[in-house]
Amino acid sequence: MWEFLTELNESGTTIILTTHYLEEAEQLCRNIAIIDHGRIVENTSMRALLKALDKQTYIVELATPIESLPNWGDAPVSATLIDAHSFEITVAATLTMSGLFKLFLDRSIQVSALRSKSNRLEQLFLSRLDNARGESADV
């Protein structure tokens, strides 16, 4: 079904999609509206919404295994070792890929693969709902 929707969308057809599968919405949609209890709390482009993220999380696959994560010094990062061959790292969204790889290079971390953790839209969705309800948000 998703393949068909993608082809239909690429042909220029507008699709109104309601879903709880936020990863797929992020991949398919150019614009997004977030609705809470029948009220639109956000209506914007996907690009603008994702730019609101102040952090980005990546899964790093390692070329050589490690037993522990290095000291990040004063670098504004948070990292968690998943296993000897991978870890998760959260950095400021403003950090460029070059800057991220410099952090790795400076600490002799050999990366074999890097992928964005697929929860960006979910983080923003929850943040927007919290803001609309007057609760504190951490995004």
C-alpha positions as CSV (number, residue, x, y, z in Angstrom):
1,M,0.0,0.0,0.0
2,W,2.8,2.5,0.9
3,E,4.5,1.9,-2.4
4,F,1.2,2.7,-4.2
5,L,0.7,5.8,-2.2
6,T,4.3,7.0,-2.9
7,E,3.8,6.5,-6.6
8,L,0.5,8.3,-6.5
9,N,2.0,11.2,-4.6
10,E,5.0,11.4,-6.9
11,S,2.6,11.7,-9.9
12,G,1.3,14.9,-8.3
13,T,-1.8,13.6,-6.7
14,T,-2.6,15.2,-3.3
15,I,-3.2,12.6,-0.6
16,I,-4.9,13.2,2.7
17,L,-3.4,10.6,5.1
18,T,-4.4,9.9,8.6
19,T,-1.9,7.7,10.4
20,H,-0.3,6.8,13.7
21,Y,2.8,5.5,11.7
22,L,4.8,8.7,12.0
23,E,7.9,7.3,10.3
24,E,5.9,6.7,7.1
25,A,4.2,10.1,7.4
26,E,7.7,11.7,7.6
27,Q,8.8,9.9,4.4
28,L,5.7,10.5,2.4
29,C,4.3,13.9,3.4
30,R,5.4,17.4,2.4
31,N,2.9,19.1,4.7
32,I,1.5,18.0,8.0
33,A,-1.3,18.9,10.4
34,I,-1.3,17.6,13.9
35,I,-4.7,17.3,15.4
36,D,-5.5,16.8,19.1
37,H,-9.0,16.1,20.2
38,G,-10.4,17.5,16.9
39,R,-8.3,20.7,17.1
40,I,-5.5,21.5,14.8
41,V,-2.4,22.3,16.9
42,E,0.1,22.5,14.1
43,N,-0.3,23.0,10.3
44,T,3.0,23.4,8.4
45,S,5.4,21.9,6.0
46,M,7.3,18.8,7.1
47,R,10.6,20.6,6.5
48,A,9.7,23.5,8.8
49,L,8.4,21.2,11.4
50,L,11.6,19.0,11.4
51,K,13.7,22.2,11.6
52,A,12.2,22.9,15.0
53,L,14.1,19.9,16.4
54,D,17.0,21.1,18.5
55,K,18.5,17.7,18.8
56,Q,19.2,14.9,16.3
57,T,19.8,11.2,17.3
58,Y,21.9,8.8,15.3
59,I,22.6,5.1,15.5
60,V,26.4,4.6,14.8
61,E,27.6,1.2,13.6
62,L,31.3,0.6,14.3
63,A,34.0,-0.8,12.1
64,T,35.8,-2.2,15.1
65,P,34.2,-3.2,18.4
66,I,34.6,-1.0,21.6
67,E,34.1,-1.8,25.3
68,S,33.1,1.6,26.4
69,L,32.3,5.1,24.9
70,P,35.1,7.7,24.9
71,N,35.0,10.9,27.0
72,W,33.2,13.5,24.9
73,G,34.9,16.3,26.8
74,D,32.8,19.5,26.5
75,A,31.2,18.4,23.3
76,P,27.4,18.8,23.6
77,V,26.6,15.2,23.0
78,S,24.8,12.4,24.8
79,A,25.7,8.8,23.9
80,T,24.6,5.3,25.0
81,L,26.4,2.1,24.1
82,I,24.0,-0.4,22.5
83,D,26.6,-3.2,22.2
84,A,30.3,-3.5,21.3
85,H,29.4,-2.8,17.6
86,S,27.0,0.2,17.9
87,F,25.9,3.2,20.0
88,E,23.3,5.9,19.9
89,I,24.4,9.5,20.0
90,T,22.3,12.6,20.4
91,V,23.8,15.9,19.2
92,A,22.6,19.5,18.6
93,A,20.6,19.6,15.3
94,T,23.0,22.4,14.3
95,L,26.0,20.1,14.3
96,T,27.0,19.3,10.7
97,M,27.9,15.9,9.5
98,S,31.5,17.1,9.2
99,G,31.4,18.2,12.8
100,L,30.0,14.9,13.9
101,F,32.6,12.9,12.0
102,K,35.3,15.2,13.4
103,L,34.1,14.2,16.9
104,F,34.5,10.5,15.9
105,L,37.9,11.1,14.2
106,D,39.3,13.0,17.2
107,R,38.3,10.0,19.4
108,S,39.6,7.3,17.0
109,I,36.1,5.9,16.4
110,Q,35.9,4.1,13.1
111,V,32.3,4.3,11.8
112,S,31.1,1.7,9.3
113,A,27.5,3.1,9.1
114,L,25.4,5.9,10.4
115,R,21.7,6.3,10.3
116,S,19.2,8.8,11.7
117,K,17.1,7.4,14.5
118,S,13.6,7.2,13.2
119,N,11.7,9.0,15.9
120,R,12.1,12.6,14.9
121,L,8.5,13.2,13.9
122,E,7.2,11.4,17.0
123,Q,9.3,13.7,19.2
124,L,7.9,16.8,17.6
125,F,4.4,15.4,17.7
126,L,4.5,14.8,21.4
127,S,6.1,18.2,21.9
128,R,3.4,20.0,20.0
129,L,0.7,18.1,21.9
130,D,2.4,19.0,25.2
131,N,2.6,22.7,24.2
132,A,-1.1,22.7,23.1
133,R,-2.1,21.3,26.4
134,G,0.1,23.7,28.4
135,E,2.5,21.0,29.6
136,S,6.3,21.3,29.6
137,A,8.1,19.8,26.5
138,D,11.6,18.6,26.1
139,V,12.3,19.0,22.4
